[in-house]
Amino acid sequence: MKQKIYQVDAFTSELFGGNPAAVCPLESWLPDDLMQKIALENNLSETAFFVKTANQFEIRWFTPTTEVDLCGHATLASAFVLFNHEGYDGDEIIFNSLRTGILKVRKNVNLLTLNFPADTLQQVPLSPDLTDGFNYKPLEAFKGKTDFLLVFKNEDEIKNMEPDFGVIAKINARGIIVTAKGDEVDFVSRFFGPRAGVNEDPVTGSAHTTLVPYWTEKLSKKEFSAIQLSARKGFLQCKYSGDRVEISGECRLYMTGEIFIE
């Protein structure tokens, strides 16, 4: 059996930037353990699988070690593949995740816009288990559905962050988002997820469902420019719409290929 696979750099206008995701269009679902093995073999932060059902596409995401509830950059990459390489005719794609619900992606020339549910945040104490894994002390801490959000003093602290992944992996969460007000954009961030098998994710669309509600309240605005300050960097435009967050970016195709499955 041959299985088509794409690799796409998401949230970037240039190849070798943003966050690479693998995308596998399926006729029908593969066994869960096989999809997990493919994700491990790819060794990217996420591999997305989707299956067409009527006028929607069911979608699932796997890190090298586990299936996750939501992944922004791999959803953006999946839409890019459908729009540009799988013959999808239209300006909007509806994905359906059994874990997250309906996720829409809209196309406007090269810009793709995710429409995701907004996260809800609860402020939590700055306990040692949250702060000991970082070389700077955060100002505030919040808990979302799957991640913790730590707010720092400025962009330089985010750039120069030296996380202790062994300590962070002990925190009971998908990952830790760190953020601060940006120097040239509204806010900057990084994302660390060693517990999910990804020490640092280059660009994390789903983290912006947490970041945007926080910065909406902090900056009293609803539209934002943002940079995720990983080594590859990611550039995002975001908009807060009540219980939804719009996250926009570009993609570039890196590779197409086939997986040979016995």
N, C-alpha and C positions, 0 to 999 in steps of 0.2 A: 504494500500500500504506500502511495506517495501522498504526502500532505504539504500543501503550499504554505509558505511562511514568508513574511515580510519583516524587515527591520527598519524602523522609522525614528528619526530624531524629532522629538516633540518640543514645542515651546521655543523654537529657534527659527531664524531665517537663514542660518548657515549650517552646512553639514559639519558634523563633529561638535556641535553645540547642543544645548538643551538636554533632554533626557531620552536615551534610546529605549524603545519598546519593541518587543516582538509581537506580531499579529498573525493569528492563524484563523482564516475563514474556514468554517466547517460545514459539511452537508448535514451532519447530525452529531450529537455530543459523543466525544470519546470518553472512555472510562476515566474517572477522577484521578486514579493513580498514574495513568498514562500522561494526562495533562500536567500533573505535577512533575513527572520525570522530564517532560519536554521543557518546562520552565527551568528546572534545575540545569539541564543540559545547555540551555540558552545562556544562563548565568547573567541575566539582566535583572534590573530591579522588578520589572513586571513583564509577563507575557499575557496577552489578551486572546481569548477565544470567543468567537461569536457564531451563532446559527440563525439563519433567516426563518422567521415565523410570521406568515401573513404579511402585514405591512410594518413589522418591527424586526429587531434583531436582539435575541437574547445574548447577553454578554457576561463573561466571567473573567477574573483576573487572578494570576498566580505569581507570587514571588518565587525565588528558588526553593523556599522551604514551606510555604503555606498559601492557601487561598485567602484573598482579602475581600472586604466588603465593598470597597470603592477604590478606583484608581483613575485619576484625571488624565495623566499624560498618555496612558495606554488606550483610554477611550478616545482621546483626540487623535491618536495614531490610527486607531481602527476606523474612525470616520474618514481620515485622510485616505486610507487604503480603499474604502468603499467609493468615495467620490472620484478618486483618480485612477484606480487600478482594477476595480471590480465591477465597473459599469453601472454604478448607482446613478439613477437619473432623478435629480431633485436637489433642493437647496437645504433640506433639513432631514436628518436621520433620527429615528426614535430607537434608542436602545432600552431594553428592559432587563434590569438586574433583579433576580429573585431576592437578593439581600438588601438592595437599596431602593428599588422602584424604577420609575421612568426617568431616563436621562436623555436629553435632546442635544444634538449638535447641529448648529446652523453654519452655513458657508456663505461668506461674502468675499468673492475673489480668492485671495490666498489665506485670508484670515478665517479661522474656525473658532466657533464660540460654544463652549460647554454650558449647559443649563443644569445645575446640580442643586440638591436640597442644601439649605444653609445649616450649619452646625449650631448647636446650642451650647453656651459656655457657662461654667460655674467656677467662680474664683475659689482657689484652694490655698492652704498655707504653703509658705516657702520652706518645706520640710527638707532635711538633709538628703533624703533619698532622691529628691528631685534636683537638688542644687550641687551635690558633691561631684557629679560627673562633668562639671564645666569649670573652666578657668576664670570665669567672671561670675559675679553674683547677680541673678535676675532681680528685677524690680517687682514683678508680679508673676503669678502663676494661675493658670486656668485649666480646667478639665473639660474636654469635649467628648463626643461619643466614643472615639477610638484613640485620641491622642491627648497629650498634655501640651499646652502652649506656655512658653516662658518668654517674658518681655524684658529686653535689655535696654541699656542706657542709650546706645548709639550704633551706627552702622559699623564703625571700626571694631566694636566688640563682636559683632556677628562675623565679620570678615576674619578676625583673628581667633575665633573660637577653636579650642583644642579639646574636643570631647573625649572622655574616657568611656569607650564603648562597653567595656566590661561592667562598669557601674550602671550605665544607661540600660543595658540589657536586662537588668534586674527589675526595672520599673514595669509595672503591670499595665502596659499600653502598647498599641501598635507602634508608636513612635513619639518623639519629642520634637515639636516645632519651636524654633527660636526666632525671635523677630525684634526689630527696632525700626524707628522712623528712618527713612532713607535720606541721603544727602541730595540726590538728584531725582529720585522717585518718591512716591508716597510712603512706601515701606519696603523693607528687605527682609529676607528670611533664609533659613536653612532647615533641613529635616534629617533627623537621625533615627533609624529604625533597626538597630541590631537585633532586637527581639524577633522581628519579622524576616531576618536574613539579609537586611540591607543596611550596612553601617551608615552611609550617607546617600540619600536619594538625590540625584542631580536637580530635578525639578518635580515638585509634587503638587499636581493640580488639586487633588482632594484636600490638601492642607489649607488651600485658599478658601475652602468653605468654612474653615475655622478662623482664618486670618481676617477675612473681609468683614464679618460681623464685629470683630474686635475693633478694627480700625475705623469702621463706620461710626461707632460710638465715640472713639477717641478723637477722631479728626472732624466729626460732624459733617461728613460728606458720604456720597454713595458710589462714586466712580474713582478708580484708582489705577495708577501705574505701579508695577511691582517688579522686583528682580529677586530671583533666588540665587544666592551668592555661593553656589557650589563652584568647583573648578571649571565645569562646563558652562555654567550660568544659564539661567532661563529668564525669558522676558514675557510678562503677562499683563494683560489689561483686564480689570475686574470691575464688576458692577453688582451692587447689593439691591435685590428686589424683594424685600420682605422675607418670605420663607425660602427664597431661592437665591443662588449666586451665579452670575454669568462670568465665565473665565475664558479669555480669548488668547489665541496664539497661533503661530505658524508651525508647519512641519516640513521636513525634508526626508525624501526616501534615501536610505543608505544601501539596502540590499534586498533582493528577492531570491528565493531558493526553494528547495524541496526537502522534506524530511522523509526518510525511508523507514517505514514502520513494518516490522515483520508480523 
